[in-house]
Amino acid sequence: MTEATLATSASSVERRADLRAGAVQRFERIVEIRGFEERLNVLFASGAIHGTTHLALGQEALAVGLATELEPTDLVTGTYRGHALALALGMSPRAVLSEIMGKAEAPTGGLGGSMHLCDMAIGLLPTFAIVGAGLPVSVGAGLAFQYRQERHVSVALFGDGSTNIGAFHESMNLAAIWKLPVVFVCDNNVYGEYSRINLTTPIEDLHLRAASYAMPSAVVDGMDVPAVRTAVAEAVERARSGGGPTFIEAKTYRFAGHSRADTAPYRPAGELEHWQQRDPVLLARRALEAEGILDAAAIADLESRVGAALDETIETVRELPEPALATMFDNIWTPGEGAAR
Amino acid sequence: MRLRQAIVAALQDEMRSDPSVMIMGEDVAVAGGPFKTSEGLLEEFGPNRVRDTPISEMAFTGAGVGAAIAGLKPVVEIMFMEFLGVALDQLVTGAAKMRYLSKGQVSVPLVVRASVGSGSGFGSQHSQTLENWVTSTPGLTVATVSTPQTAYGIMRAAVRDPGPTIVLEPRALYAVRGPVERGESGILRLGKALIARPGSALTIVAMGQTVTTSLAAVEQSGIDAEVIDLLTLAPWDRETVLESVARTGRLVVVEEAPESGGWGSEIVAAVTRELFSSLAAAPFRITAPNAPVPYNRELEARFLPQPSEIARQLTSYLATDSVPAPWWVAEGIHHD
C-alpha cells in the first residue's frame, strides 16, 4: 500500500500505527494537517461550510509527536481547536472533513461539527468546546485505569488559556493527590482567543504551575516532533509505571486567528514572522534533508501528492449525503436507560 | 430503617453485585458522608472504591464523567445541590452530550447524588432544590426520593442506568423511618411515577418532601385526593399523570421551589394541552414564593408549602372550581 492510498482508505488505527513507521510518515502527517487546515480556511471563506472553525496552523508538530507516543487504547481529550489532534491520532481527512461539513457518514453523523471530533477506536473522546472542560474527564479516565490496574494512559491536550480556568487547577490537584496516570499537555500557542498571554496570565512559562501540585513537568519546543516525542514518552512511561501525572508545556504559536472571523490584527509587529522561522513544516522538512532521508525533490513530490489527495477528498466529501432529519433524535439517551422512551 | 440508611443499603447492594461501582465525594469515605449516607462503605469496600475528594466539585464530577466513559459506574456525591453550580458544565454540557457527540460510541453510566431542600435551617445558600438547573437538558435523567423505600429503589435503578442520572435527596427526610424491601424486588424503575395515595376528587403531583406534606394535607382536609409521587422529573411519567387527571378532572402540582421556572409548569402545560376539554377546573401549582429560602425558623417554615396551606388551597379549589391565591397574596403580604 502506498502512502497516498493509506491516507485515504486506511483505518484510523492503521493511520496511527503509521506514525511509528518513520520520520517520513510523520512528516507526511504534518503536511497533511497543514494542507487540510489551509484548504479548510478557503472553504470557510468561500461559504462552502457554515458555522465556525478554529485552525491549528502551527500546532501540527505537537499533535503528531504526541500521537506517535500513544497507544490507541490510551484515552485523549482535546479542544475545539482539534483538527490537528484528530488527524494526528489517526482520523482520516475524509472523516474530519465530513464532520466539519456535517455529512451523514461523519463520525457523529453530522451532528457534531468542527469542534466535536470523536473516534473511540483511537481513544479520542468527543473534543470539548468549553475551555478546560476536558481536563476533569481525563482525570476520570485516569482514575478508571488506576482503579482496574491497567497500564493505559489518559491524556488531556488543552491551550494556554485553559490554565486560567478552575477546571485546570482542580484537575491538576486531583490527579496529583491520587497519582493518576494522566499526562497534561498544554499547547501554549501564546493566545487565548483574541488576547495575548501577557494580558491574561502573570507568567508565560506555564510549566511553572505544575510545581504548585508537586507534579513533574517539562517544557518542550512544540514545533519540533522529536522534542515533543521525548517529553511525551517520558511522561507516558511515568504514568504507565504508576509514577503519576506529568505536566508538559509545549511552546507553539497560533499562525491563524482564534476562529474564522479573526484576522489577528492584535499581534505585535514581527511576532508572526519570528515564529514562522520555526514553522513545524519547515523544521521537519529541514531535518529530513539534513539527515539525508529525503531530498528537496522527493519532499516536493510528497507535498504535492498529499495536496492532491486532500483536494480529491474535498470533492468527494462535498458530494456526500446529508443526514436524515430524524437523526437529530439519535443517541440522546442510552439504550436500556430506564427513563428513556 | 431511616432514609439515609436506605441510601447506604442501596449503594452497598450495588457495590456488592458490581465491582465497577465506586463512590466519591467530599467526606464520603472516612467520615461516612456528612449526612451518613455512605456509612460503613469504606470499611467494607476499601479506599479504591470509596474515595474522599478535595472540595473540587468540577474536578470530581468531571472525573465521574471520565471514569464512567472509561467503564466504571461512579456515584458522585454533591454535599449540597448548590455546590453543583460550579460543576454544572460537566453534566449539562459534558455528560449529557457525550453519547450524542460520539454517535453512540460513548456512554456515561454516572450517578450524581445531591442533597436538596429547605427545612433544616441552613439558610439561602444551602436550602434550595434547584432541580430546574438540570431538568431541561435532554440526556440527563433527574430523579428524586421521598421515602426510605423509594430512596433504596431509585438509587439502585440509578446506579444500574446506563446514562447520566442525578438523584435529588431531600435533606429534611434523611432521618425519616420506613420499611425497606431490599434486593431486586425493591428496585424501582426510573421514569415511572408511584401513586402514593389513590383517590378520585383531584390529582396531586408531588415530589421529594412535598409528597409527605401533600399526604398530610390530604389527611387534614379529608379530601379524597390521588397523590402521585413523580419520582423521576426528567423525563417524567406522562402516562400515569394523564391517566389520573383524566379520571379526576383536576390537577394540583405541589412544588418546593420558587414559583418561577418550576417543573410543575411543565406538568400543568402538558395536562392542559392533552386534557383541556375534560378538565373540571383549571390546573394549578402550589409553590414556594419567589424568594430565597429565609433562615428564621418561622419564616422558613412558611416558605415550604405546609400541609395546612396545601389543605386550604385544595379545599378552596374544590369549593369554587377556581384557582386559590397563595398565602402571601391571600394574607396581603406580598403581590408578585
Interface residues (C-beta under 8 A of the other chain):
Chain A: L75 T77 P107 T108 G109 L111 G112 H116 C118 D119 M120 L125 P126 F128 I130 A133 L135 P136 V137 S138 V139 G140 A141 G142 L143 A144 F145 Y147 R148 S154 G166 A167 E170 S171 N173 L174 I177 W178 D330 N331 I332 W333 T334 P335 G336 E337 G338 A339 A340 R341
Chain B: M22 N48 R49 R51 T53 P54 S56 M58 A59 F60 T61 G62 A63 G64 V65 G66 A67 A68 I69 A70 G71 L72 P74 V86 D89 Q90 T93 G94 K97 M98 R99 Y100 L101 S102 K103 G104 Q105 V106 S107 V108 P109 P138 G139 T141 A143 A157 R160 D161 P162 G163 T165 R189 L190 G191 K192 T232 A234 P235
